[in-house]
Amino acid sequence: MRKVKIDVPASTTNIGCGFDCLGLALSLYNTVEVELIEEESIFIEVKGEGEKSIPTTRDNIIIPALKMVFDRVKKKLKGIRIREINRIPLERGLGSSAATRIAGIVAANYLLDANLSARDILKMATLLEGHPDNAAASLLGGLVAVTINEREPAWVKLSVPETLKVVAVIPRIKVPTKKAREILPSKVSLSDAVFNLSRLAILLPSLTAGIWENLSFATQDKLHQPYRSSLIPQMNRVLEAALAAGAKGAFLSGAGSGIAAFVSENKAGDIGKAMQDAFLEKGIESEVFILSVDKKGCKINEER
Ligand code: HSE
């Protein structure tokens, strides 16, 4: 029966001031294979990140993603075999859940000839995720500015110069996005809102035009990072260490716990080491990923 294999990129979001509206796809990929089978059972195999913790039952988050598409075409999800090869660390701010959900929706769209548009796919993923930024980047690739307008996702995909690299330092600490959202206030001051808006207005043209000297202040934030610092020991120290080592800008990756830095020259290794050392001051071990921007987003790379 039909089978599809999908590569889906990780993403870093918020980028400091762009809470819930900026996503950047990264060159770190999960591979997901989905096959329709005769037997009326669900088989799930998980390798790599989360192989001991991710459910291999209907509780796996890919199932509701697949089911949304089955429901759309009025078919029942009966027999399916799924193989996840996960490289994106879980609950560390690199969009692993969005990547899995996007892969599920894209796979079902192909297998069922559901003819979904990018907007349909992003809308479904956003319903599951609760926010569109990681899903938009994983689906579309590149730098994506995204919002929800009258319940429909709307976005602009932007390209950034090839020289931009992202150093993501991923500590052992897991931060579930739900917890990192619950900690945020429901109201913010006008001055904090203007702080972020004015930085966002500088950040986007600076990223697309390669005006790197603006990034150190344009990646600052007052809407989420200050509140989340209580969940991520050393967050501010790691951000400072990245800038002191020569990063162009530094920010909490998504909801954390990972911290990302923009790098434009060949200093990525030193910057990653400085960030790791800052975590180590409190005995927190971490892993460094030196990544490029993924331009293509989720791709079907094998089908039958
Ligand atoms: N924009 C979201 C947040 C990303 O910061 O909560 C979470 O992955």
Residues whose N, C-alpha, C, O or C-beta is under 5 A from the ligand:
A	BS01	HSE	T13 F19 D20 H131 D133 N134 T177 R181 G254 A255
